[in-house]
Amino acid sequence: MTMIGGFIFYIVAVVLLLITLASAIKILREYQRAVVFTLGRFTGVKGPGLILLVPYVQQMVRVDLRTRVLDVPSQDVISHDNVSVRVSAVIYFRVIDPEKSVIQVEDFMAATSQLAQTTLRSVLGKHDLDEMLAERDRLNEDIQRMLDAQTDAWGIKVANVEIKHVDINESMIRAIARQAEAERERRAKIINAEGEQQAAAKLVEAAEMLARQPLSMQLRYLSTLNVIAGENSSTIIFPFPMELIHLLGGKADKPTE
Protein backbone atom coordinates (compact mmCIF):
# COMPACT_ATOMS: atom_id res chain seq x y z
CA MET A 1 0.00 0.00 0.00
CA THR A 2 2.89 2.34 0.76
CA MET A 3 4.34 1.85 -2.71
CA ILE A 4 0.99 2.46 -4.36
CA GLY A 5 0.45 5.65 -2.34
CA GLY A 6 3.90 6.92 -3.30
CA PHE A 7 3.25 6.16 -6.96
CA ILE A 8 -0.04 8.07 -6.88
CA PHE A 9 1.70 11.01 -5.18
CA TYR A 10 4.29 11.21 -7.97
CA ILE A 11 1.62 11.02 -10.65
CA VAL A 12 -0.31 13.88 -9.06
CA ALA A 13 2.88 15.92 -8.72
CA VAL A 14 3.77 15.37 -12.39
CA VAL A 15 0.27 16.36 -13.50
CA LEU A 16 0.37 19.54 -11.40
CA LEU A 17 3.81 20.36 -12.79
CA LEU A 18 2.57 19.92 -16.37
CA ILE A 19 -0.44 22.13 -15.69
CA THR A 20 1.82 24.79 -14.20
CA LEU A 21 4.20 24.69 -17.15
CA ALA A 22 1.30 24.84 -19.58
CA SER A 23 -0.01 28.00 -17.88
CA ALA A 24 3.49 29.53 -17.74
CA ILE A 25 4.58 28.91 -21.35
CA LYS A 26 2.85 30.92 -24.08
CA ILE A 27 3.60 31.07 -27.80
CA LEU A 28 2.63 34.17 -29.77
CA ARG A 29 2.54 34.44 -33.53
CA GLU A 30 4.35 37.15 -35.47
CA TYR A 31 1.29 39.42 -35.63
CA GLN A 32 0.41 39.02 -31.93
CA ARG A 33 1.57 40.82 -28.81
CA ALA A 34 0.95 40.08 -25.13
CA VAL A 35 0.08 42.85 -22.68
CA VAL A 36 1.32 41.43 -19.34
CA PHE A 37 -0.12 42.30 -15.93
CA THR A 38 1.61 41.29 -12.69
CA LEU A 39 -0.76 41.21 -9.74
CA GLY A 40 -3.07 43.49 -11.70
CA ARG A 41 -0.44 46.08 -12.66
CA PHE A 42 0.88 46.60 -16.17
CA THR A 43 4.45 45.32 -16.49
CA GLY A 44 5.14 45.34 -20.22
CA VAL A 45 4.41 44.10 -23.72
CA LYS A 46 5.96 40.81 -24.84
CA GLY A 47 6.13 38.82 -28.05
CA PRO A 48 6.18 37.47 -30.61
CA GLY A 49 7.54 33.95 -30.01
CA LEU A 50 7.94 32.05 -26.75
CA ILE A 51 7.22 33.92 -23.52
CA LEU A 52 7.17 32.76 -19.89
CA LEU A 53 4.68 33.90 -17.27
CA VAL A 54 4.58 33.32 -13.53
CA PRO A 55 1.46 31.19 -13.00
CA TYR A 56 -1.35 32.80 -10.99
CA VAL A 57 0.77 35.93 -10.58
CA GLN A 58 0.96 37.21 -14.14
CA GLN A 59 -1.82 37.37 -16.71
CA MET A 60 -1.68 38.44 -20.34
CA VAL A 61 -4.06 39.86 -22.94
CA ARG A 62 -3.46 38.93 -26.57
CA VAL A 63 -3.61 41.77 -29.08
CA ASP A 64 -3.77 41.24 -32.84
CA LEU A 65 -1.74 43.79 -34.85
CA ARG A 66 -3.15 42.94 -38.27
CA THR A 67 -5.32 45.36 -40.22
CA ARG A 68 -8.99 45.03 -39.35
CA VAL A 69 -11.97 45.83 -41.57
CA LEU A 70 -14.91 47.58 -39.95
CA ASP A 71 -18.17 47.84 -41.87
CA VAL A 72 -20.01 51.00 -40.81
CA PRO A 73 -23.78 50.43 -41.08
CA SER A 74 -25.94 52.80 -43.11
CA GLN A 75 -26.40 56.17 -41.46
CA ASP A 76 -29.21 58.69 -42.03
CA VAL A 77 -27.53 61.98 -42.95
CA ILE A 78 -29.04 65.41 -43.64
CA SER A 79 -26.76 67.17 -46.12
CA HIS A 80 -25.90 70.86 -46.00
CA ASP A 81 -28.55 71.55 -48.67
CA ASN A 82 -31.22 69.70 -46.60
CA VAL A 83 -31.33 66.45 -48.57
CA SER A 84 -31.92 63.21 -46.65
CA VAL A 85 -29.56 60.38 -47.70
CA ARG A 86 -28.38 57.04 -46.32
CA VAL A 87 -24.62 56.56 -46.35
CA SER A 88 -22.54 53.47 -45.57
CA ALA A 89 -18.77 53.16 -45.35
CA VAL A 90 -15.91 50.78 -44.58
CA ILE A 91 -12.90 51.52 -42.36
CA TYR A 92 -9.46 49.89 -42.36
CA PHE A 93 -7.48 50.24 -39.13
CA ARG A 94 -4.92 48.42 -36.97
CA VAL A 95 -3.47 48.48 -33.48
CA ILE A 96 -0.08 50.21 -33.27
CA ASP A 97 0.16 50.45 -29.46
CA PRO A 98 -1.05 47.29 -27.67
CA GLU A 99 -0.70 48.90 -24.24
CA LYS A 100 -3.10 51.77 -25.01
CA SER A 101 -5.57 49.51 -26.84
CA VAL A 102 -5.98 47.40 -23.69
CA ILE A 103 -5.63 49.95 -20.88
CA GLN A 104 -7.18 53.12 -22.34
CA VAL A 105 -10.36 51.62 -23.79
CA GLU A 106 -12.52 48.67 -22.78
CA ASP A 107 -13.35 47.43 -26.30
CA PHE A 108 -11.53 49.27 -29.07
CA MET A 109 -13.56 47.56 -31.81
CA ALA A 110 -16.90 48.77 -30.43
CA ALA A 111 -15.49 52.20 -29.58
CA THR A 112 -14.05 52.65 -33.07
CA SER A 113 -17.33 51.55 -34.65
CA GLN A 114 -19.41 54.05 -32.66
CA LEU A 115 -16.93 56.85 -33.28
CA ALA A 116 -16.91 56.08 -37.02
CA GLN A 117 -20.71 56.35 -37.21
CA THR A 118 -20.85 59.71 -35.46
CA THR A 119 -17.90 61.08 -37.45
CA LEU A 120 -19.48 59.96 -40.72
CA ARG A 121 -22.70 61.84 -39.94
CA SER A 122 -20.83 64.90 -38.68
CA VAL A 123 -18.53 65.27 -41.71
CA LEU A 124 -21.08 64.52 -44.43
CA GLY A 125 -23.64 66.83 -42.84
CA LYS A 126 -21.37 69.77 -43.65
CA HIS A 127 -21.38 69.08 -47.41
CA ASP A 128 -23.95 69.29 -50.20
CA LEU A 129 -25.33 66.27 -52.02
CA ASP A 130 -23.35 67.12 -55.16
CA GLU A 131 -20.12 67.01 -53.15
CA MET A 132 -21.03 63.62 -51.67
CA LEU A 133 -21.53 62.22 -55.15
CA ALA A 134 -18.61 63.89 -56.95
CA GLU A 135 -15.92 64.43 -54.30
CA ARG A 136 -15.76 61.16 -52.40
CA ASP A 137 -11.96 61.07 -52.30
CA ARG A 138 -11.78 64.37 -50.44
CA LEU A 139 -14.55 63.32 -48.04
CA ASN A 140 -12.79 60.01 -47.39
CA GLU A 141 -9.62 61.88 -46.47
CA ASP A 142 -11.50 64.22 -44.13
CA ILE A 143 -13.18 61.33 -42.30
CA GLN A 144 -9.93 59.36 -42.09
CA ARG A 145 -8.05 62.34 -40.69
CA MET A 146 -10.65 63.00 -37.99
CA LEU A 147 -10.91 59.34 -36.96
CA ASP A 148 -7.15 58.92 -36.84
CA ALA A 149 -6.77 61.95 -34.57
CA GLN A 150 -9.47 60.77 -32.16
CA THR A 151 -8.36 57.11 -31.97
CA ASP A 152 -4.68 57.93 -31.47
CA ALA A 153 -5.21 57.90 -27.67
CA TRP A 154 -6.40 54.29 -27.97
CA GLY A 155 -3.32 53.14 -29.89
CA ILE A 156 -5.34 52.80 -33.12
CA LYS A 157 -4.16 53.86 -36.59
CA VAL A 158 -6.96 54.44 -39.12
CA ALA A 159 -5.34 53.69 -42.47
CA ASN A 160 -8.20 54.25 -44.87
CA VAL A 161 -11.89 55.15 -45.06
CA GLU A 162 -14.08 54.45 -48.09
CA ILE A 163 -17.67 55.62 -48.58
CA LYS A 164 -19.47 52.66 -50.18
CA HIS A 165 -23.02 53.78 -50.92
CA VAL A 166 -24.96 57.04 -50.99
CA ASP A 167 -28.64 56.11 -51.25
CA ILE A 168 -31.24 58.76 -52.09
CA ASN A 169 -34.99 58.44 -52.56
CA GLU A 170 -36.76 58.14 -55.90
CA SER A 171 -38.08 61.71 -55.98
CA MET A 172 -34.57 63.09 -55.54
CA ILE A 173 -33.27 60.79 -58.29
CA ARG A 174 -35.90 62.20 -60.66
CA ALA A 175 -35.01 65.75 -59.63
CA ILE A 176 -31.32 65.07 -60.30
CA ALA A 177 -32.23 63.62 -63.72
CA ARG A 178 -34.23 66.74 -64.58
CA GLN A 179 -31.37 68.93 -63.43
CA ALA A 180 -28.90 67.00 -65.59
CA GLU A 181 -31.24 67.25 -68.59
CA ALA A 182 -31.62 71.00 -68.09
CA GLU A 183 -27.86 71.35 -67.84
CA ARG A 184 -27.39 69.46 -71.12
CA GLU A 185 -29.99 71.67 -72.84
CA ARG A 186 -28.25 74.79 -71.52
CA ARG A 187 -24.91 73.61 -72.88
CA ALA A 188 -26.50 72.76 -76.25
CA LYS A 189 -28.02 76.25 -76.51
CA ILE A 190 -24.71 77.86 -75.59
CA ILE A 191 -22.86 75.80 -78.19
CA ASN A 192 -25.50 76.66 -80.82
CA ALA A 193 -25.28 80.38 -79.99
CA GLU A 194 -21.49 80.30 -80.16
CA GLY A 195 -21.73 78.60 -83.56
CA GLU A 196 -24.13 81.29 -84.83
CA GLN A 197 -21.79 83.99 -83.54
CA GLN A 198 -18.79 82.47 -85.27
CA ALA A 199 -20.79 81.98 -88.51
CA ALA A 200 -21.93 85.61 -88.44
CA ALA A 201 -18.35 86.78 -87.98
CA LYS A 202 -17.22 84.70 -90.95
CA LEU A 203 -20.08 86.02 -93.09
CA VAL A 204 -19.09 89.60 -92.30
CA GLU A 205 -15.49 88.80 -93.18
CA ALA A 206 -16.57 87.16 -96.47
CA ALA A 207 -18.81 90.13 -97.38
CA GLU A 208 -15.93 92.53 -96.82
CA MET A 209 -13.65 90.46 -99.05
CA LEU A 210 -16.29 90.24 -101.84
CA ALA A 211 -16.90 93.99 -101.64
CA ARG A 212 -13.21 94.73 -102.26
CA GLN A 213 -13.19 92.60 -105.46
CA PRO A 214 -16.44 92.93 -107.51
CA LEU A 215 -15.39 90.16 -109.89
CA SER A 216 -15.27 87.70 -106.99
CA MET A 217 -19.04 88.10 -106.62
CA GLN A 218 -19.45 87.06 -110.24
CA LEU A 219 -17.30 83.98 -109.62
CA ARG A 220 -19.32 83.14 -106.56
CA TYR A 221 -22.50 83.53 -108.63
CA LEU A 222 -21.24 81.14 -111.29
CA SER A 223 -20.09 78.65 -108.66
CA THR A 224 -23.56 78.61 -107.11
CA LEU A 225 -25.13 78.00 -110.52
CA ASN A 226 -22.76 75.09 -111.07
CA VAL A 227 -23.78 73.52 -107.75
CA ILE A 228 -27.50 73.91 -108.50
CA ALA A 229 -27.10 72.48 -112.01
CA GLY A 230 -25.47 69.34 -110.64
CA GLU A 231 -28.47 68.53 -108.42
CA ASN A 232 -31.51 66.57 -109.56
CA SER A 233 -33.91 69.40 -108.94
CA SER A 234 -36.88 70.90 -110.73
CA THR A 235 -35.81 74.42 -109.81
CA ILE A 236 -35.49 76.76 -112.82
CA ILE A 237 -32.71 79.34 -112.64
CA PHE A 238 -32.63 82.41 -114.89
CA PRO A 239 -29.16 83.90 -115.02
CA PHE A 240 -29.14 87.64 -114.55
CA PRO A 241 -26.07 89.58 -115.66
CA MET A 242 -24.34 91.37 -112.78
CA GLU A 243 -23.47 94.32 -115.04
CA LEU A 244 -27.17 94.97 -115.61
CA ILE A 245 -27.68 95.19 -111.86
CA HIS A 246 -24.96 97.82 -111.58
CA LEU A 247 -26.40 99.69 -114.58
CA LEU A 248 -29.88 99.78 -113.09
CA GLY A 249 -28.49 100.74 -109.76
CA GLY A 250 -26.59 103.64 -111.33
CA LYS A 251 -29.69 104.97 -113.07
CA ALA A 252 -31.68 104.76 -109.88
CA ASP A 253 -29.07 106.84 -108.09
CA LYS A 254 -29.26 109.71 -110.69
CA PRO A 255 -31.57 112.58 -109.68
CA THR A 256 -34.63 113.10 -111.82
CA GLU A 257 -34.95 116.46 -113.61
C-alpha positions in Angstrom: 0.0 0.0 0.0 2.9 2.3 0.8 4.3 1.9 -2.7 1.0 2.5 -4.4 0.4 5.6 -2.3 3.9 6.9 -3.3 3.3 6.2 -7.0 0.0 8.1 -6.9 1.7 11.0 -5.2 4.3 11.2 -8.0 1.6 11.0 -10.7 -0.3 13.9 -9.1 2.9 15.9 -8.7 3.8 15.4 -12.4 0.3 16.4 -13.5 0.4 19.5 -11.4 3.8 20.4 -12.8 2.6 19.9 -16.4 -0.4 22.1 -15.7 1.8 24.8 -14.2 4.2 24.7 -17.1 1.3 24.8 -19.6 0.0 28.0 -17.9 3.5 29.5 -17.7 4.6 28.9 -21.3 2.9 30.9 -24.1 3.6 31.1 -27.8 2.6 34.2 -29.8 2.5 34.4 -33.5 4.3 37.1 -35.5 1.3 39.4 -35.6 0.4 39.0 -31.9 1.6 40.8 -28.8 0.9 40.1 -25.1 0.1 42.9 -22.7 1.3 41.4 -19.3 -0.1 42.3 -15.9 1.6 41.3 -12.7 -0.8 41.2 -9.7 -3.1 43.5 -11.7 -0.4 46.1 -12.7 0.9 46.6 -16.2 4.5 45.3 -16.5 5.1 45.3 -20.2 4.4 44.1 -23.7 6.0 40.8 -24.8 6.1 38.8 -28.0 6.2 37.5 -30.6 7.5 33.9 -30.0 7.9 32.1 -26.7 7.2 33.9 -23.5 7.2 32.8 -19.9 4.7 33.9 -17.3 4.6 33.3 -13.5 1.5 31.2 -13.0 -1.4 32.8 -11.0 0.8 35.9 -10.6 1.0 37.2 -14.1 -1.8 37.4 -16.7 -1.7 38.4 -20.3 -4.1 39.9 -22.9 -3.5 38.9 -26.6 -3.6 41.8 -29.1 -3.8 41.2 -32.8 -1.7 43.8 -34.9 -3.2 42.9 -38.3 -5.3 45.4 -40.2 -9.0 45.0 -39.3 -12.0 45.8 -41.6 -14.9 47.6 -39.9 -18.2 47.8 -41.9 -20.0 51.0 -40.8 -23.8 50.4 -41.1 -25.9 52.8 -43.1 -26.4 56.2 -41.5 -29.2 58.7 -42.0 -27.5 62.0 -42.9 -29.0 65.4 -43.6 -26.8 67.2 -46.1 -25.9 70.9 -46.0 -28.5 71.6 -48.7 -31.2 69.7 -46.6 -31.3 66.5 -48.6 -31.9 63.2 -46.7 -29.6 60.4 -47.7 -28.4 57.0 -46.3 -24.6 56.6 -46.4 -22.5 53.5 -45.6 -18.8 53.2 -45.4 -15.9 50.8 -44.6 -12.9 51.5 -42.4 -9.5 49.9 -42.4 -7.5 50.2 -39.1 -4.9 48.4 -37.0 -3.5 48.5 -33.5 -0.1 50.2 -33.3 0.2 50.5 -29.5 -1.1 47.3 -27.7 -0.7 48.9 -24.2 -3.1 51.8 -25.0 -5.6 49.5 -26.8 -6.0 47.4 -23.7 -5.6 50.0 -20.9 -7.2 53.1 -22.3 -10.4 51.6 -23.8 -12.5 48.7 -22.8 -13.4 47.4 -26.3 -11.5 49.3 -29.1 -13.6 47.6 -31.8 -16.9 48.8 -30.4 -15.5 52.2 -29.6 -14.1 52.7 -33.1 -17.3 51.6 -34.6 -19.4 54.0 -32.7 -16.9 56.8 -33.3 -16.9 56.1 -37.0 -20.7 56.3 -37.2 -20.8 59.7 -35.5 -17.9 61.1 -37.4 -19.5 60.0 -40.7 -22.7 61.8 -39.9 -20.8 64.9 -38.7 -18.5 65.3 -41.7 -21.1 64.5 -44.4 -23.6 66.8 -42.8 -21.4 69.8 -43.7 -21.4 69.1 -47.4 -23.9 69.3 -50.2 -25.3 66.3 -52.0 -23.3 67.1 -55.2 -20.1 67.0 -53.2 -21.0 63.6 -51.7 -21.5 62.2 -55.2 -18.6 63.9 -56.9 -15.9 64.4 -54.3 -15.8 61.2 -52.4 -12.0 61.1 -52.3 -11.8 64.4 -50.4 -14.5 63.3 -48.0 -12.8 60.0 -47.4 -9.6 61.9 -46.5 -11.5 64.2 -44.1 -13.2 61.3 -42.3 -9.9 59.4 -42.1 -8.0 62.3 -40.7 -10.6 63.0 -38.0 -10.9 59.3 -37.0 -7.2 58.9 -36.8 -6.8 62.0 -34.6 -9.5 60.8 -32.2 -8.4 57.1 -32.0 -4.7 57.9 -31.5 -5.2 57.9 -27.7 -6.4 54.3 -28.0 -3.3 53.1 -29.9 -5.3 52.8 -33.1 -4.2 53.9 -36.6 -7.0 54.4 -39.1 -5.3 53.7 -42.5 -8.2 54.2 -44.9 -11.9 55.2 -45.1 -14.1 54.4 -48.1 -17.7 55.6 -48.6 -19.5 52.7 -50.2 -23.0 53.8 -50.9 -25.0 57.0 -51.0 -28.6 56.1 -51.2 -31.2 58.8 -52.1 -35.0 58.4 -52.6 -36.8 58.1 -55.9 -38.1 61.7 -56.0 -34.6 63.1 -55.5 -33.3 60.8 -58.3 -35.9 62.2 -60.7 -35.0 65.7 -59.6 -31.3 65.1 -60.3 -32.2 63.6 -63.7 -34.2 66.7 -64.6 -31.4 68.9 -63.4 -28.9 67.0 -65.6 -31.2 67.3 -68.6 -31.6 71.0 -68.1 -27.9 71.3 -67.8 -27.4 69.5 -71.1 -30.0 71.7 -72.8 -28.2 74.8 -71.5 -24.9 73.6 -72.9 -26.5 72.8 -76.2 -28.0 76.2 -76.5 -24.7 77.9 -75.6 -22.9 75.8 -78.2 -25.5 76.7 -80.8 -25.3 80.4 -80.0 -21.5 80.3 -80.2 -21.7 78.6 -83.6 -24.1 81.3 -84.8 -21.8 84.0 -83.5 -18.8 82.5 -85.3 -20.8 82.0 -88.5 -21.9 85.6 -88.4 -18.3 86.8 -88.0 -17.2 84.7 -90.9 -20.1 86.0 -93.1 -19.1 89.6 -92.3 -15.5 88.8 -93.2 -16.6 87.2 -96.5 -18.8 90.1 -97.4 -15.9 92.5 -96.8 -13.6 90.5 -99.1 -16.3 90.2 -101.8 -16.9 94.0 -101.6 -13.2 94.7 -102.3 -13.2 92.6 -105.5 -16.4 92.9 -107.5 -15.4 90.2 -109.9 -15.3 87.7 -107.0 -19.0 88.1 -106.6 -19.4 87.1 -110.2 -17.3 84.0 -109.6 -19.3 83.1 -106.6 -22.5 83.5 -108.6 -21.2 81.1 -111.3 -20.1 78.7 -108.7 -23.6 78.6 -107.1 -25.1 78.0 -110.5 -22.8 75.1 -111.1 -23.8 73.5 -107.8 -27.5 73.9 -108.5 -27.1 72.5 -112.0 -25.5 69.3 -110.6 -28.5 68.5 -108.4 -31.5 66.6 -109.6 -33.9 69.4 -108.9 -36.9 70.9 -110.7 -35.8 74.4 -109.8 -35.5 76.8 -112.8 -32.7 79.3 -112.6 -32.6 82.4 -114.9 -29.2 83.9 -115.0 -29.1 87.6 -114.6 -26.1 89.6 -115.7 -24.3 91.4 -112.8 -23.5 94.3 -115.0 -27.2 95.0 -115.6 -27.7 95.2 -111.9 -25.0 97.8 -111.6 -26.4 99.7 -114.6 -29.9 99.8 -113.1 -28.5 100.7 -109.8 -26.6 103.6 -111.3 -29.7 105.0 -113.1 -31.7 104.8 -109.9 -29.1 106.8 -108.1 -29.3 109.7 -110.7 -31.6 112.6 -109.7 -34.6 113.1 -111.8 -35.0 116.5 -113.6 
